[in-house]
Amino acid sequence: MTDRLYYPDSYARRFTGRVLETAPSGKPPIAVLDQSLFYPTSGGQPHDTGRLGTARVVDVVVREADDAVLHVLDTQVDPGPIEGVIDWTRRFDHMQQHTGQHILSQALLHAAGAETIGFHLGPETVSVDLGVANLPELRVAEAESLANQVVAAHVPVRAWFPTGSELAALALRKQPEVTGPIRVVAIGEFDRSACGGTHVATSGEVGLIAVQRAERLKRGIRVEFLCGERARADYARKHAIVRELSAALTCSPGELGESVNRLRDAFQDARRQLSVYRERELDEEAARRLAGSAQQGDLRVVRAAWDERPIEEVKGLALRLTSHPGVVVLLGIAGARAQVLFGRSDQLAVDLETVFRRTLEALGGGRGGGTRLLQGAAGPADLATVERVLQEAEARLGAAGS
């Protein structure tokens, strides 16, 4: 068993230990020490990083067989005395987030009766999963406010291994599911929880608890939040965005909502007007192309190709053209993903299926389909290639009708 030095002192950054075990040659470098400050991944909290001698510690895990702490390294170290240094920035961040989680979990229990059933401390956000089906925003706000009152109260945070009789008398937020010695973390009189993680010495060192969002999961509700430096950095980012938006919209921060609403209304109005103009343009284009279409017996054939034109526009044009009797359209779009769209007027006895399939195959495409409009996609093709296969399609259509 490795003596875990972070239990009595989470603030220690350097230590001297003895390497008792290393990995055999050819295995990933590991080191087992008689004592260590490095926290192993457990209980939702990620591992510490840092250095052992000249080696970089890239992972820390617990070996279940004997409870030894395995330090996974980037290079092998020799047995014997060694100095270890943890990454203090990472460690203190985890201390802030984990202590903040204890406070917020108890606050959510107070405000909403929402018990924490899961905890995850990620590189950017922290989250707790709650065993409730619903969590009103008002209750989340109440819990956040209560949590920050506890932070501001600067109450002491104590971590210790109580005796069996002492543990039985403690009102823990959640009863531990492990056997053996139980470590308890108490935040003043507000919260007592069984926990083996690293924590700050007073609630004030958490700095701030800022809830980001709450989302529904299959098993309950997940609440994401930030503490300490993460919360401060998030505020700085958002404040910079507010400043930029205020400058761009020439308004004060308090007027941003009204300015954005006006901008949204103007944008929606412009989109409606643009849609009217675009529909009118498609009507005019359909009339021009129909007037210039090729006559094949009783059929009028409209053939056209474009470079990277939106498919919805081409569909709109095809529907307008085929609303007239006796019309066949052979349309194509060139680009990184070539597309083909063939269509015919209702009640027109023309079989476009065979011509359509052969055209798609000529462009290296797969199966497409439809009824009145046949649509399919192929690989990349330039405009000249698309125009050529459409010309060949028109010739096959004429040959079939003759």
C-alpha positions as CSV (number, residue, x, y, z in Angstrom):
1,M,0.0,0.0,0.0
2,T,1.3,3.5,-0.9
3,D,1.1,6.1,1.9
4,R,-1.0,8.8,0.3
5,L,0.5,12.1,1.5
6,Y,-2.3,14.3,0.1
7,Y,-4.7,12.9,2.7
8,P,-3.3,15.0,5.6
9,D,-2.1,17.9,3.4
10,S,-3.6,18.7,-0.1
11,Y,-1.4,21.8,-0.3
12,A,2.0,20.0,-0.3
13,R,3.7,20.2,-3.7
14,R,7.0,18.4,-3.3
15,F,7.9,15.2,-1.5
16,T,10.7,12.6,-1.4
17,G,9.8,8.9,-1.7
18,R,11.3,5.6,-2.5
19,V,10.7,3.7,-5.8
20,L,9.8,0.2,-4.7
21,E,8.7,-1.2,-8.1
22,T,9.2,-0.4,-11.7
23,A,7.8,-2.0,-14.9
24,P,9.7,-4.9,-16.5
25,S,11.7,-4.0,-19.7
26,G,9.4,-3.6,-22.7
27,K,6.4,-2.5,-20.6
28,P,5.0,1.0,-20.3
29,P,7.2,2.8,-17.6
30,I,5.5,2.8,-14.2
31,A,6.7,3.4,-10.6
32,V,5.3,2.3,-7.3
33,L,6.5,4.4,-4.3
34,D,6.4,3.9,-0.6
35,Q,4.6,7.3,-0.3
36,S,3.3,9.8,-2.8
37,L,1.5,13.1,-3.2
38,F,0.1,12.2,-6.6
39,Y,-3.7,11.7,-6.5
40,P,-4.9,8.7,-8.6
41,T,-8.1,9.0,-10.8
42,S,-11.0,8.0,-8.6
43,G,-14.4,9.3,-7.3
44,G,-15.0,11.4,-10.4
45,Q,-11.7,13.4,-9.9
46,P,-8.9,13.1,-12.4
47,H,-5.4,12.2,-11.5
48,D,-2.5,14.6,-10.7
49,T,0.3,15.2,-13.1
50,G,3.9,16.4,-12.5
51,R,7.3,14.9,-12.3
52,L,9.1,12.0,-10.6
53,G,12.8,12.7,-10.9
54,T,13.3,13.5,-14.6
55,A,10.3,11.5,-15.7
56,R,6.9,13.1,-16.4
57,V,3.9,11.6,-14.7
58,V,1.2,11.2,-17.3
59,D,-1.3,9.0,-15.4
60,V,-1.9,7.8,-11.9
61,V,-4.1,4.8,-11.0
62,V,-4.7,2.5,-8.1
63,R,-3.8,-1.2,-8.4
64,E,-6.8,-3.0,-7.0
65,A,-4.9,-6.1,-5.9
66,D,-2.9,-4.3,-3.2
67,D,-4.1,-0.7,-3.2
68,A,-0.7,0.5,-4.5
69,V,-0.6,3.8,-6.4
70,L,0.9,3.3,-9.9
71,H,2.6,6.3,-11.5
72,V,2.5,6.0,-15.3
73,L,5.6,7.8,-16.7
74,D,6.9,8.9,-20.0
75,T,10.3,7.3,-19.2
76,Q,11.6,4.7,-16.8
77,V,13.1,5.6,-13.4
78,D,15.4,3.6,-11.2
79,P,14.5,2.0,-7.8
80,G,15.6,4.0,-4.8
81,P,15.0,7.5,-3.4
82,I,13.3,10.0,-5.8
83,E,11.8,13.5,-5.6
84,G,8.3,14.2,-6.8
85,V,6.7,17.5,-7.8
86,I,3.0,17.8,-8.6
87,D,1.5,20.2,-11.1
88,W,0.1,22.7,-8.6
89,T,-2.1,24.6,-11.0
90,R,-3.9,21.4,-12.0
91,R,-4.1,20.2,-8.3
92,F,-5.5,23.5,-7.0
93,D,-8.1,23.6,-9.8
94,H,-9.3,20.2,-8.9
95,M,-9.4,21.2,-5.2
96,Q,-11.6,24.2,-6.0
97,Q,-13.9,22.2,-8.3
98,H,-14.3,19.2,-6.0
99,T,-15.0,21.3,-2.9
100,G,-17.4,23.4,-4.9
101,Q,-19.2,20.2,-6.0
102,H,-19.7,19.2,-2.3
103,I,-21.2,22.6,-1.6
104,L,-23.5,22.7,-4.6
105,S,-24.7,19.1,-4.1
106,Q,-25.8,19.9,-0.6
107,A,-27.4,23.1,-1.8
108,L,-29.3,21.2,-4.5
109,L,-30.5,18.8,-1.8
110,H,-31.6,21.7,0.4
111,A,-33.3,23.7,-2.4
112,A,-34.8,20.9,-4.5
113,G,-34.5,17.6,-2.7
114,A,-32.2,16.6,-5.5
115,E,-29.7,13.9,-4.5
116,T,-26.4,13.7,-6.4
117,I,-25.9,10.3,-8.0
118,G,-22.9,11.1,-10.2
119,F,-20.0,13.5,-10.4
120,H,-17.6,14.2,-13.2
121,L,-14.7,16.7,-13.2
122,G,-13.6,17.3,-16.8
123,P,-10.9,19.5,-18.2
124,E,-13.4,22.4,-19.0
125,T,-16.6,21.8,-17.0
126,V,-17.8,20.0,-13.9
127,S,-21.1,18.2,-13.6
128,V,-23.3,16.5,-11.1
129,D,-26.1,14.0,-12.0
130,L,-29.2,14.3,-9.9
131,G,-31.7,11.6,-9.2
132,V,-34.8,13.6,-10.0
133,A,-37.1,13.8,-13.1
134,N,-37.5,17.5,-13.0
135,L,-35.6,20.5,-11.7
136,P,-37.2,23.9,-12.1
137,E,-34.9,26.8,-13.0
138,L,-36.0,28.6,-9.8
139,R,-34.7,25.8,-7.7
140,V,-31.4,25.8,-9.5
141,A,-31.1,29.5,-8.9
142,E,-31.9,29.0,-5.2
143,A,-29.3,26.3,-4.9
144,E,-26.6,28.4,-6.6
145,S,-27.4,31.3,-4.3
146,L,-27.2,29.1,-1.2
147,A,-23.9,27.5,-2.4
148,N,-22.3,30.9,-2.9
149,Q,-23.5,32.0,0.6
150,V,-21.5,29.1,2.0
151,V,-18.5,30.1,-0.1
152,A,-18.7,33.7,1.2
153,A,-19.0,32.5,4.8
154,H,-15.4,31.2,4.6
155,V,-16.2,28.1,6.7
156,P,-13.4,25.6,7.4
157,V,-13.1,22.5,5.3
158,R,-11.9,19.5,7.3
159,A,-10.9,16.0,6.1
160,W,-10.3,13.1,8.5
161,F,-10.8,9.4,9.1
162,P,-13.3,9.1,11.9
163,T,-13.4,6.1,14.2
164,G,-16.2,3.6,13.8
165,S,-18.3,5.1,16.6
166,E,-17.7,8.6,15.4
167,L,-18.7,7.7,11.8
168,A,-21.9,6.1,13.0
169,A,-22.9,9.4,14.7
170,L,-22.2,11.6,11.7
171,A,-25.0,12.7,9.5
172,L,-23.5,12.1,6.0
173,R,-25.1,13.4,2.9
174,K,-24.8,10.0,1.4
175,Q,-23.8,6.7,3.1
176,P,-20.5,5.3,1.7
177,E,-20.7,2.0,-0.3
178,V,-17.1,0.9,0.5
179,T,-15.7,-1.1,3.3
180,G,-12.6,-0.3,5.3
181,P,-11.5,3.1,6.7
182,I,-13.8,5.9,5.6
183,R,-12.5,9.4,5.0
184,V,-15.0,12.2,5.7
185,V,-14.9,15.8,4.3
186,A,-16.9,18.4,6.3
187,I,-17.6,21.9,5.1
188,G,-18.4,23.7,8.3
189,E,-21.7,22.4,9.5
190,F,-23.2,22.6,6.0
191,D,-22.1,19.3,4.5
192,R,-20.5,16.1,5.5
193,S,-19.6,13.5,2.9
194,A,-17.4,10.4,2.5
195,C,-14.7,11.4,0.0
196,G,-11.1,10.6,-0.8
197,G,-10.5,13.6,-3.0
198,T,-8.4,16.7,-2.5
199,H,-10.1,19.9,-1.1
200,V,-9.3,23.4,-0.2
201,A,-8.9,24.4,3.5
202,T,-11.8,26.9,3.6
203,S,-15.0,27.4,1.5
204,G,-13.8,30.9,0.6
205,E,-11.0,29.4,-1.5
206,V,-13.6,28.0,-3.9
207,G,-14.0,31.6,-5.1
208,L,-17.3,31.3,-6.9
209,I,-19.8,28.6,-8.0
210,A,-21.4,29.4,-11.3
211,V,-24.1,27.1,-12.7
212,Q,-23.9,26.9,-16.5
213,R,-26.9,24.8,-17.5
214,A,-29.1,21.9,-16.5
215,E,-30.2,19.2,-19.0
216,R,-32.4,16.2,-18.8
217,L,-30.9,12.7,-19.0
218,K,-32.5,9.3,-19.1
219,R,-31.7,8.8,-15.4
220,G,-32.3,12.3,-14.1
221,I,-30.9,15.8,-14.5
222,R,-27.3,16.9,-15.2
223,V,-26.1,20.2,-13.8
224,E,-22.9,21.7,-15.3
225,F,-21.1,24.3,-13.2
226,L,-17.7,26.1,-12.8
227,C,-15.8,27.0,-9.7
228,G,-12.9,29.3,-8.8
229,E,-10.5,30.2,-11.6
230,R,-12.7,28.4,-14.2
231,A,-15.6,30.6,-13.2
232,R,-13.5,33.8,-13.3
233,A,-12.1,32.9,-16.8
234,D,-15.6,32.1,-18.0
235,Y,-16.8,35.5,-16.8
236,A,-13.9,37.2,-18.5
237,R,-14.7,35.5,-21.8
238,K,-18.4,36.4,-21.6
239,H,-17.7,40.0,-20.6
240,A,-15.4,40.4,-23.6
241,I,-18.2,39.1,-25.8
242,V,-20.6,41.6,-24.2
243,R,-18.1,44.4,-24.8
244,E,-17.7,43.5,-28.5
245,L,-21.4,43.2,-29.1
246,S,-22.1,46.5,-27.3
247,A,-19.5,48.2,-29.5
248,A,-20.8,46.5,-32.7
249,L,-24.5,47.4,-31.9
250,T,-23.6,50.9,-30.4
251,C,-25.5,50.3,-27.3
252,S,-24.9,49.8,-23.6
253,P,-24.7,46.2,-22.1
254,G,-28.1,46.7,-20.6
255,E,-29.6,47.5,-24.0
256,L,-28.2,44.4,-25.7
257,G,-31.4,42.4,-25.5
258,E,-33.5,45.1,-27.1
259,S,-30.9,45.7,-29.8
260,V,-30.6,42.0,-30.6
261,N,-34.4,41.7,-30.8
262,R,-34.6,44.6,-33.3
263,L,-31.8,43.1,-35.3
264,R,-33.6,39.7,-35.4
265,D,-36.8,41.3,-36.5
266,A,-35.0,43.2,-39.2
267,F,-33.3,40.1,-40.4
268,Q,-36.5,38.1,-40.5
269,D,-38.2,40.8,-42.5
270,A,-35.3,40.9,-44.9
271,R,-35.5,37.2,-45.3
272,R,-39.2,37.4,-46.1
273,Q,-38.5,40.1,-48.7
274,L,-35.6,38.2,-50.2
275,S,-37.8,35.1,-50.4
276,V,-40.5,37.0,-52.4
277,Y,-37.8,38.4,-54.8
278,R,-36.2,34.9,-55.2
279,E,-39.6,33.3,-56.0
280,R,-40.2,36.0,-58.5
281,E,-36.8,35.4,-60.1
282,L,-37.5,31.7,-60.3
283,D,-40.8,32.4,-62.0
284,E,-39.1,34.6,-64.6
285,E,-36.3,32.2,-65.1
286,A,-38.8,29.3,-65.7
287,A,-40.6,31.4,-68.3
288,R,-37.3,32.2,-70.1
289,R,-36.1,28.7,-70.1
290,L,-39.5,27.3,-71.2
291,A,-39.6,29.8,-74.1
292,G,-36.1,28.8,-75.2
293,S,-36.6,25.0,-74.7
294,A,-36.0,22.4,-77.4
295,Q,-38.9,20.8,-79.1
296,Q,-38.9,17.0,-79.5
297,G,-42.2,16.0,-81.1
298,D,-44.8,16.8,-78.6
299,L,-42.2,17.4,-75.9
300,R,-40.4,20.5,-74.8
301,V,-37.1,19.6,-73.2
302,V,-35.3,22.0,-70.8
303,R,-31.7,21.2,-70.3
304,A,-29.4,23.2,-68.0
305,A,-26.4,22.9,-65.7
306,W,-24.9,25.1,-63.0
307,D,-21.8,25.2,-60.9
308,E,-22.6,24.8,-57.1
309,R,-26.1,26.0,-57.3
310,P,-28.3,25.3,-54.3
311,I,-30.4,22.1,-55.0
312,E,-33.5,23.7,-53.5
313,E,-33.4,26.4,-56.1
314,V,-33.0,23.8,-58.9
315,K,-36.0,21.9,-57.5
316,G,-38.1,25.0,-57.4
317,L,-37.3,25.7,-61.0
318,A,-38.0,22.1,-62.0
319,L,-41.4,22.2,-60.3
320,R,-42.3,25.4,-62.1
321,L,-41.3,24.1,-65.5
322,T,-43.1,20.7,-65.1
323,S,-46.3,22.5,-64.0
324,H,-46.7,23.2,-67.7
325,P,-48.0,20.3,-69.9
326,G,-45.6,18.3,-72.1
327,V,-42.3,19.4,-70.4
328,V,-39.3,17.3,-69.5
329,V,-36.4,18.8,-67.5
330,L,-32.8,17.5,-67.5
331,L,-30.9,19.5,-64.8
332,G,-27.5,19.1,-63.2
333,I,-25.3,20.7,-60.6
334,A,-21.5,20.5,-60.9
335,G,-19.1,20.6,-58.0
336,A,-17.5,18.5,-55.3
337,R,-20.8,16.5,-55.2
338,A,-22.5,16.6,-58.5
339,Q,-26.2,16.2,-58.6
340,V,-28.8,15.3,-61.3
341,L,-32.5,16.2,-61.3
342,F,-34.8,15.0,-64.0
343,G,-38.6,15.6,-64.1
344,R,-41.6,15.5,-66.3
345,S,-45.1,17.0,-66.4
346,D,-48.0,15.2,-64.9
347,Q,-49.7,12.6,-67.1
348,L,-46.8,12.7,-69.5
349,A,-46.1,9.2,-70.8
350,V,-42.3,9.5,-70.8
351,D,-40.1,6.9,-69.0
352,L,-37.2,9.0,-67.6
353,E,-35.9,6.2,-65.3
354,T,-33.5,4.5,-67.7
355,V,-32.1,7.7,-69.0
356,F,-31.7,9.0,-65.4
357,R,-29.9,5.9,-64.2
358,R,-27.4,5.9,-67.2
359,T,-26.7,9.6,-66.5
360,L,-26.0,9.0,-62.9
361,E,-23.7,6.1,-63.8
362,A,-21.8,8.3,-66.3
363,L,-21.0,10.6,-63.4
364,G,-20.0,7.8,-61.1
365,G,-23.0,8.0,-58.9
366,G,-25.2,5.5,-57.1
367,R,-28.9,5.0,-57.0
368,G,-31.2,7.9,-56.9
369,G,-35.0,8.1,-57.3
370,G,-38.3,9.8,-57.0
371,T,-41.6,9.8,-58.9
372,R,-42.3,13.0,-60.8
373,L,-38.8,14.3,-59.9
374,L,-35.9,12.0,-60.1
375,Q,-32.9,13.1,-58.0
376,G,-29.5,11.6,-57.4
377,A,-25.9,12.5,-56.4
378,A,-22.6,11.5,-57.7
379,G,-18.9,12.2,-57.1
380,P,-17.1,15.4,-58.1
381,A,-17.6,16.7,-61.6
382,D,-16.9,19.9,-63.4
383,L,-19.5,21.9,-65.3
384,A,-18.3,20.7,-68.7
385,T,-18.7,17.1,-67.7
386,V,-22.2,17.7,-66.3
387,E,-23.3,19.5,-69.4
388,R,-21.9,16.7,-71.6
389,V,-23.8,13.9,-69.8
390,L,-27.0,16.0,-69.9
391,Q,-26.6,16.4,-73.6
392,E,-26.2,12.7,-74.0
393,A,-29.3,12.2,-71.9
394,E,-31.3,14.5,-74.1
395,A,-30.0,12.5,-77.2
396,R,-31.1,9.2,-75.6
397,L,-34.5,10.7,-74.7
398,G,-35.0,11.7,-78.3
399,A,-33.9,8.3,-79.6
400,A,-36.3,6.6,-77.3
401,G,-39.2,8.8,-78.5
402,S,-38.5,8.4,-82.2
